[in-house]
Amino acid sequence: MTIRRAAGFLFGLPIVLGIGVGLALAGDSSTTVSKTPLTTGSVGEEGTPEDALRPSIGQDVVPAGSAAPVGEITPTAIDEGASWEAAVEAANAPTPLIGEEQAEAVKRINAYFNSITNLQGGFEQIDPNNKRSTGRFYVQRPGKIRFDYAPPSALRIVADGHSLAIEDSDLKTVEKYPIKSTPFRLLLTESVDLDRDARIVGVERDQGGLAISLEDKDGDAAGRIKLYFESSSDLELKEWLITDAQGLTTRVTINNMVSGRKVAADFFQSKDSFSPFR
């Protein structure tokens, strides 16, 4: 497996670190139709539109009071409920940030990641086939991460600061790659700077939330990652979506995060190999 292919594969795995909008309404258009007033009178009297009230063969008689005025188009029924739902959906859509607002948001996200030293918590992953996996993750910046998948998954992902290993206890395999050739490098460097290291596709804000979409600036890791933060007070990562080069998306939600709790240094050491199967 080449490094480029491996980087693309890693975009389908959890990436770590506790990691124009407006109301669109159709313009109203109306047509003014001049109407010729009708004089009152009984049917058949002079000035009464007798022909307008006389039904064609096979039609029921239309009461005079319910007949549409000559030249006026009877409006069709409008599904006001559907229009209201569409308006609400548009109003609740996130607002793209540009210029100084985007720069300030990216600066805030950089500061959030750079403030993390030790972090651990739980994660839930839903892959493109809607398969659900859970487990725990551990972070020690810079460079060290570990994902322990709960059974029945046989995966474990470990980075020691230099290389990242994917261990599969079912297949008895260990695959290692330079961490700088994986998407993890964006968030595990000693100094996180997304403007410097990533291509920022877009930044959005909604009520109590902030999201940023990133691509690898060097093009080594194909795909895109979108990070979602809660920003009602302090910034805090809640979930991310990873879309690979084929357009398949994996969602990862994190929970029960605890910061500042240390683990042993060898906790982030991967296996060199598995013992032969017997």
ZALOMI-271825 format. One record per residue (C-alpha): x, y, z; residue number from 0. Coordinates in steps of 0.02 Angstrom, whole numbers. Example, Ala and Ser with C-alpha at 12.3 -4.5 7.8 and 13.67 -1.06 7.14 Angstrom:
2
[pt [615 -225 390] 0]
[pt [684 -53 357] 1]
END
This chain:
278
[pt [0 0 0] 0]
[pt [77 167 -51] 1]
[pt [84 314 68] 2]
[pt [-42 410 -38] 3]
[pt [-163 264 -35] 4]
[pt [-136 243 152] 5]
[pt [-173 426 183] 6]
[pt [-335 410 88] 7]
[pt [-380 256 191] 8]
[pt [-346 349 353] 9]
[pt [-472 482 305] 10]
[pt [-603 346 331] 11]
[pt [-550 322 512] 12]
[pt [-585 433 663] 13]
[pt [-475 587 664] 14]
[pt [-431 638 838] 15]
[pt [-444 778 962] 16]
[pt [-586 802 1080] 17]
[pt [-570 856 848] 18]
[pt [-1262 1601 118] 19]
[pt [-1374 1589 234] 20]
[pt [-1527 1694 246] 21]
[pt [-1712 1674 223] 22]
[pt [-1745 1626 40] 23]
[pt [-1920 1678 -5] 24]
[pt [-1994 1684 -178] 25]
[pt [-2035 1861 -234] 26]
[pt [-2220 1899 -240] 27]
[pt [-2289 1941 -411] 28]
[pt [-2466 2001 -442] 29]
[pt [-2564 2052 -594] 30]
[pt [-2696 2185 -585] 31]
[pt [-2849 2145 -687] 32]
[pt [-2975 2280 -725] 33]
[pt [-3152 2227 -689] 34]
[pt [-3313 2291 -764] 35]
[pt [-3440 2316 -626] 36]
[pt [-3603 2225 -647] 37]
[pt [-3770 2304 -611] 38]
[pt [-3885 2219 -491] 39]
[pt [-4041 2137 -552] 40]
[pt [-4129 1974 -578] 41]
[pt [-4076 1849 -706] 42]
[pt [-4141 1904 -874] 43]
[pt [-4153 2088 -828] 44]
[pt [-4056 2217 -926] 45]
[pt [-3874 2226 -870] 46]
[pt [-3874 2053 -791] 47]
[pt [-3741 1931 -858] 48]
[pt [-3868 1799 -901] 49]
[pt [-3752 1705 -1017] 50]
[pt [-3620 1693 -880] 51]
[pt [-3743 1600 -769] 52]
[pt [-3813 1483 -900] 53]
[pt [-3724 1312 -887] 54]
[pt [-3664 1214 -1036] 55]
[pt [-3745 1049 -1076] 56]
[pt [-3696 918 -948] 57]
[pt [-3639 1044 -816] 58]
[pt [-3723 1086 -653] 59]
[pt [-3793 1257 -626] 60]
[pt [-3668 1370 -538] 61]
[pt [-3747 1480 -407] 62]
[pt [-3731 1662 -450] 63]
[pt [-3649 1702 -284] 64]
[pt [-3506 1579 -312] 65]
[pt [-3464 1620 -492] 66]
[pt [-3294 1698 -520] 67]
[pt [-3301 1876 -588] 68]
[pt [-3269 1891 -774] 69]
[pt [-3084 1907 -813] 70]
[pt [-3027 1857 -638] 71]
[pt [-2923 1700 -611] 72]
[pt [-2973 1598 -461] 73]
[pt [-2812 1568 -358] 74]
[pt [-2756 1389 -334] 75]
[pt [-2736 1315 -162] 76]
[pt [-2566 1348 -80] 77]
[pt [-2485 1229 42] 78]
[pt [-2444 1358 175] 79]
[pt [-2375 1225 291] 80]
[pt [-2243 1170 166] 81]
[pt [-2195 1351 131] 82]
[pt [-2176 1384 317] 83]
[pt [-2066 1231 342] 84]
[pt [-1954 1284 198] 85]
[pt [-1939 1459 269] 86]
[pt [-1895 1393 442] 87]
[pt [-1765 1274 369] 88]
[pt [-1684 1417 272] 89]
[pt [-1684 1530 424] 90]
[pt [-1600 1397 532] 91]
[pt [-1463 1358 405] 92]
[pt [-1284 1399 458] 93]
[pt [-1208 1565 407] 94]
[pt [-1046 1559 304] 95]
[pt [-908 1666 376] 96]
[pt [-792 1765 264] 97]
[pt [-654 1893 282] 98]
[pt [-613 1948 458] 99]
[pt [-751 1842 534] 100]
[pt [-678 1684 457] 101]
[pt [-501 1731 508] 102]
[pt [-558 1759 688] 103]
[pt [-649 1592 692] 104]
[pt [-497 1498 625] 105]
[pt [-387 1585 754] 106]
[pt [-506 1527 890] 107]
[pt [-503 1347 827] 108]
[pt [-312 1348 820] 109]
[pt [-306 1409 1000] 110]
[pt [-426 1271 1054] 111]
[pt [-316 1131 984] 112]
[pt [-156 1211 1048] 113]
[pt [-230 1218 1223] 114]
[pt [-246 1028 1228] 115]
[pt [-107 926 1306] 116]
[pt [-189 769 1377] 117]
[pt [-365 718 1331] 118]
[pt [-470 561 1330] 119]
[pt [-651 512 1303] 120]
[pt [-771 401 1209] 121]
[pt [-817 399 1026] 122]
[pt [-954 331 914] 123]
[pt [-920 303 730] 124]
[pt [-1048 276 591] 125]
[pt [-970 222 427] 126]
[pt [-1040 246 250] 127]
[pt [-1132 79 265] 128]
[pt [-1217 142 424] 129]
[pt [-1115 21 529] 130]
[pt [-1092 83 707] 131]
[pt [-931 64 807] 132]
[pt [-884 131 978] 133]
[pt [-730 143 1085] 134]
[pt [-613 258 1180] 135]
[pt [-481 379 1121] 136]
[pt [-327 453 1206] 137]
[pt [-224 606 1157] 138]
[pt [-57 670 1214] 139]
[pt [2 817 1111] 140]
[pt [109 835 1015] 141]
[pt [99 682 906] 142]
[pt [26 544 1015] 143]
[pt [-147 467 996] 144]
[pt [-232 301 1024] 145]
[pt [-402 233 973] 146]
[pt [-463 73 1055] 147]
[pt [-614 2 964] 148]
[pt [-738 -97 1068] 149]
[pt [-779 -277 1016] 150]
[pt [-827 -345 893] 151]
[pt [-706 -229 802] 152]
[pt [-526 -291 802] 153]
[pt [-445 -123 763] 154]
[pt [-329 -15 864] 155]
[pt [-245 143 799] 156]
[pt [-88 207 886] 157]
[pt [28 352 848] 158]
[pt [190 376 946] 159]
[pt [236 547 878] 160]
[pt [332 481 728] 161]
[pt [230 343 648] 162]
[pt [49 289 650] 163]
[pt [6 105 663] 164]
[pt [-156 17 617] 165]
[pt [-168 -147 712] 166]
[pt [-293 -280 665] 167]
[pt [-295 -423 790] 168]
[pt [-410 -528 679] 169]
[pt [-295 -520 529] 170]
[pt [-139 -519 640] 171]
[pt [-70 -370 543] 172]
[pt [16 -207 589] 173]
[pt [30 -72 457] 174]
[pt [137 81 494] 175]
[pt [147 250 406] 176]
[pt [241 413 440] 177]
[pt [122 523 538] 178]
[pt [168 672 429] 179]
[pt [91 579 281] 180]
[pt [-78 560 367] 181]
[pt [-217 686 403] 182]
[pt [-174 673 589] 183]
[pt [-28 790 562] 184]
[pt [-146 939 544] 185]
[pt [-204 925 725] 186]
[pt [-59 841 815] 187]
[pt [83 959 771] 188]
[pt [168 1053 911] 189]
[pt [88 1213 846] 190]
[pt [-79 1192 758] 191]
[pt [-101 1320 619] 192]
[pt [-240 1273 499] 193]
[pt [-209 1423 386] 194]
[pt [-31 1363 363] 195]
[pt [-56 1175 350] 196]
[pt [-229 1150 274] 197]
[pt [-340 1219 138] 198]
[pt [-490 1296 222] 199]
[pt [-643 1256 115] 200]
[pt [-765 1352 224] 201]
[pt [-813 1408 399] 202]
[pt [-994 1415 458] 203]
[pt [-1084 1475 613] 204]
[pt [-1256 1435 680] 205]
[pt [-1344 1453 847] 206]
[pt [-1217 1395 976] 207]
[pt [-1108 1306 847] 208]
[pt [-958 1328 734] 209]
[pt [-899 1216 590] 210]
[pt [-744 1214 480] 211]
[pt [-712 1111 322] 212]
[pt [-531 1066 283] 213]
[pt [-432 982 146] 214]
[pt [-249 933 145] 215]
[pt [-153 1078 67] 216]
[pt [-17 965 -5] 217]
[pt [-143 845 -82] 218]
[pt [-62 691 -5] 219]
[pt [-219 642 91] 220]
[pt [-368 637 -24] 221]
[pt [-533 686 54] 222]
[pt [-611 817 165] 223]
[pt [-647 833 351] 224]
[pt [-780 944 430] 225]
[pt [-762 981 615] 226]
[pt [-912 1034 721] 227]
[pt [-887 1133 883] 228]
[pt [-1003 1190 1019] 229]
[pt [-966 1374 1044] 230]
[pt [-1099 1437 1165] 231]
[pt [-961 1479 1289] 232]
[pt [-791 1396 1271] 233]
[pt [-754 1306 1109] 234]
[pt [-771 1116 1118] 235]
[pt [-763 987 980] 236]
[pt [-919 879 966] 237]
[pt [-907 781 804] 238]
[pt [-831 773 632] 239]
[pt [-876 708 459] 240]
[pt [-742 629 350] 241]
[pt [-775 618 164] 242]
[pt [-653 515 62] 243]
[pt [-602 533 -121] 244]
[pt [-750 425 -175] 245]
[pt [-874 539 -86] 246]
[pt [-910 414 55] 247]
[pt [-938 494 225] 248]
[pt [-899 433 401] 249]
[pt [-971 522 553] 250]
[pt [-882 521 721] 251]
[pt [-961 591 880] 252]
[pt [-860 610 1040] 253]
[pt [-921 611 1219] 254]
[pt [-872 604 1403] 255]
[pt [-710 699 1373] 256]
[pt [-587 721 1516] 257]
[pt [-435 835 1499] 258]
[pt [-273 834 1596] 259]
[pt [-273 649 1639] 260]
[pt [-104 572 1596] 261]
[pt [-62 395 1543] 262]
[pt [102 300 1540] 263]
[pt [225 344 1402] 264]
[pt [223 167 1329] 265]
[pt [34 176 1313] 266]
[pt [62 250 1140] 267]
[pt [184 118 1080] 268]
[pt [117 3 945] 269]
[pt [154 -180 918] 270]
[pt [294 -225 798] 271]
[pt [201 -383 747] 272]
[pt [77 -511 808] 273]
[pt [129 -681 867] 274]
[pt [97 -818 739] 275]
[pt [-79 -884 745] 276]
[pt [-94 -1055 828] 277]
END
